[in-house]
Amino acid sequence: MSSENKKSLGLFARYLTVWVFLSIVIGISLGSWFAPGFHLLGDMEIAQINLPVALLIWAMILPMLLKIDYTSLHEVWHHRRGIGVTLAINWLVKPFSMALLGWLFLGHLFAPLLDADKIPEYIAGLILLAAAPCTAMVFVWSRLVDGHPQFTLSQVALNDVIMIFAFAPIVGLLLGVASITVPWNTLFLSVLLYIVIPVAVAYFLRNLLLSHGRLDDVLHMMDPFSMAALLVTVVLLFGFQGEQILAQPLVILLLAIPITIQVYFNSMLAYWLNRKLGVAHCIAGPSALIGASNFFELAVAAAIALFGFESGAALATVVGVLVEVPVMLSVVSIVNRSKGWYERNQ
């Protein structure tokens, strides 16, 4: 990789928040001006999974997966404290803290500003959003904080297994219903698309590149495309919802507040707990990010299945998509800038 390309990539990564903000503006604008085109892209789905977005996520996570030495995955046992923290935040704290924030902000503080009939649906959407940890985007966040790749892969895979058994009971408990219709096809297809297939491809491609001594060169070449894929994903996600954002700006803002608070609360709690337990920063970073992130594909699908496409629950989960990228990038910045504090006196 040339020094000019390295300098260019460093400049790009340094101002990533600016590029993401510009991508958000471009996405909303294009989604409003060219709504039929974005509707067409948005309809390219299988089991509520958007295929263009899935391909872009592949472009984002493949470079990180290529860095993983799968023969050393057993070393993750040494990071069991970090895994324990993440599991506790994901399954014992996040869904319940979101339910509390939804009840407090939407059910009480913001209630006069909202349609009373929609408030229970909004709260239900927030619960659905928080009840499952993210599967795909966390690979990107982990990479941006120099996270331990084997830890990230193992943590995500473990969360996926738990999700299969825990998602419905947790949501059912918090929604106060006896049973819930879980979109299993979306869940299994997401695991297949974002974990199984990329891991298999990365494993064989890594071995092939290593045998030819080309792994480092290919990773350097893929870095700019990975960053570009992140920005295009932001444009698409905000473009899909451009009309909704412009039609209901106040509702979008009010829904974004408890979502944003819960992301910061859960990520910083996980980060602090890891520090207290003496966990390495390369584990604590992805642990905090996985602990705070949401599996928005599953949340949107479940909200539509339970309450309908035009419901307040569906809108709340969509707001989660809009908040995810900019807020998680700010968490990435906090984790990176606080590395000196984190490692001091450990």
RAHU-V790980 format. One record per residue. PHI is phi in whole degrees, 0 to 359 (NA if undefined). OMEGA is omega as a letter, one per 30 degrees, with the letter a starting at -180 (none if undefined). D_LAST is the distance of its C-alpha to the last C-alpha in whole Angstrom. Layout:
PHI:OMEGA:D_LAST, PHI:OMEGA:D_LAST
//
This chain:
NA:a:36, 290:l:38, 296:l:36, 296:l:38, 293:l:37, 296:l:33, 297:l:33, 296:a:35, 295:l:32, 297:l:30, 296:l:32, 297:a:32, 294:a:29, 297:a:28, 253:a:31, 301:l:30, 300:l:30, 296:a:33, 296:l:35, 295:l:34, 300:l:36, 297:l:39, 294:l:39, 298:l:39, 298:l:42, 297:a:44, 298:l:43, 298:a:44, 295:a:47, 294:l:48, 297:l:48, 278:a:50, 281:a:53, 237:a:53, 305:a:52, 301:l:55, 295:l:53, 288:l:50, 298:l:51, 297:l:52, 295:a:49, 294:l:48, 278:l:50, 279:a:49, 231:l:47, 229:a:47, 53:l:46, 67:l:45, 257:a:43, 283:a:43, 290:l:44, 301:l:44, 295:l:40, 299:l:39, 295:l:41, 294:l:38, 297:l:35, 305:a:36, 297:a:36, 282:a:33, 268:a:31, 300:l:33, 302:l:31, 291:l:28, 296:l:29, 294:a:31, 279:a:28, 277:l:27, 271:a:28, 293:l:29, 286:a:29, 250:a:26, 298:a:25, 296:l:25, 292:a:21, 300:l:20, 304:l:20, 291:a:17, 252:a:16, 296:l:17, 293:l:15, 295:l:15, 296:l:19, 298:l:19, 298:a:17, 298:l:19, 298:a:22, 296:l:22, 294:a:22, 298:a:25, 249:a:27, 251:a:26, 245:a:25, 301:a:27, 299:a:30, 282:l:31, 293:l:29, 292:l:31, 300:l:34, 294:l:33, 295:l:33, 298:l:36, 298:a:38, 290:a:37, 280:a:37, 279:a:40, 282:a:42, 229:a:42, 298:a:41, 261:a:42, 305:a:45, 296:a:48, 265:a:47, 241:l:47, 293:a:50, 302:a:50, 290:a:51, 270:a:48, 303:l:45, 301:l:45, 291:l:45, 300:a:42, 297:l:40, 299:l:41, 296:l:40, 296:l:36, 296:l:36, 300:a:37, 295:a:34, 272:a:31, 281:a:32, 221:l:31, 286:a:28, 296:a:29, 256:a:30, 255:a:31, 296:a:29, 296:l:26, 297:l:26, 291:a:27, 300:l:24, 299:a:22, 296:a:23, 288:l:23, 252:a:19, 56:a:19, 289:l:18, 292:a:18, 296:l:22, 294:l:23, 299:a:20, 300:l:22, 299:a:25, 295:a:25, 295:l:23, 295:l:26, 298:l:29, 295:l:28, 299:l:28, 297:l:31, 295:l:32, 297:a:31, 303:a:33, 302:a:36, 260:a:36, 258:a:34, 301:a:35, 297:l:39, 298:a:38, 294:l:35, 296:l:38, 300:l:41, 297:a:39, 286:l:38, 274:l:41, 72:l:43, 242:a:45, 283:a:46, 209:a:46, 219:l:45, 275:a:46, 267:l:43, 285:a:44, 300:l:43, 298:l:44, 294:a:42, 299:a:39, 292:l:40, 293:l:41, 296:l:38, 298:l:36, 295:a:39, 287:a:39, 260:l:35, 236:a:34, 298:a:36, 293:l:38, 301:l:36, 296:l:34, 297:l:37, 298:a:38, 296:a:35, 299:a:35, 288:l:38, 291:l:38, 300:l:35, 298:l:37, 295:a:40, 292:l:38, 296:a:36, 296:l:40, 255:l:41, 65:a:38, 244:a:38, 299:a:34, 299:a:33, 298:a:36, 292:l:36, 297:l:33, 298:a:33, 291:a:37, 279:a:35, 307:a:32, 298:l:35, 292:l:37, 295:l:34, 296:l:33, 298:l:37, 297:l:37, 299:a:34, 292:l:36, 295:l:39, 299:l:38, 299:l:37, 302:a:41, 295:a:42, 300:l:40, 284:l:41, 293:l:44, 299:a:45, 250:a:44, 304:a:46, 295:l:49, 297:a:47, 298:a:45, 287:a:48, 281:a:50, 228:a:47, 298:a:45, 293:l:44, 299:l:44, 301:a:41, 297:a:39, 295:l:39, 291:a:38, 291:a:35, 296:l:34, 295:l:33, 296:a:31, 296:l:29, 299:a:28, 292:l:27, 296:a:25, 294:a:23, 298:a:22, 290:a:22, 292:a:19, 288:l:17, 295:l:17, 297:a:16, 298:a:13, 295:l:12, 297:l:12, 297:l:11, 296:l:7, 299:a:8, 271:l:9, 74:a:6, 280:l:9, 298:a:9, 298:a:10, 292:l:14, 261:a:14, 297:l:13, 301:l:15, 296:l:18, 299:l:17, 296:a:18, 288:l:21, 293:a:22, 297:a:22, 259:a:24, 280:a:26, 235:l:30, 272:a:32, 291:l:35, 299:l:38, 292:a:38, 298:l:38, 297:a:41, 297:l:43, 293:l:42, 296:l:43, 294:a:46, 295:a:47, 273:a:47, 239:l:48, 105:a:50, 294:a:49, 266:a:50, 282:l:48, 294:l:46, 296:l:43, 297:l:44, 296:a:43, 298:l:40, 292:l:38, 294:l:40, 299:l:38, 302:l:35, 297:a:36, 293:a:36, 283:a:33, 309:a:31, 292:a:31, 296:a:30, 289:l:28, 295:l:25, 296:l:26, 292:l:24, 295:l:21, 304:l:21, 297:l:21, 298:a:18, 298:a:16, 291:a:17, 287:a:17, 262:a:13, 302:l:12, 299:l:11, 298:a:9, 298:a:8, 275:l:6, 289:l:6, 63:l:4, 284:none:0
//
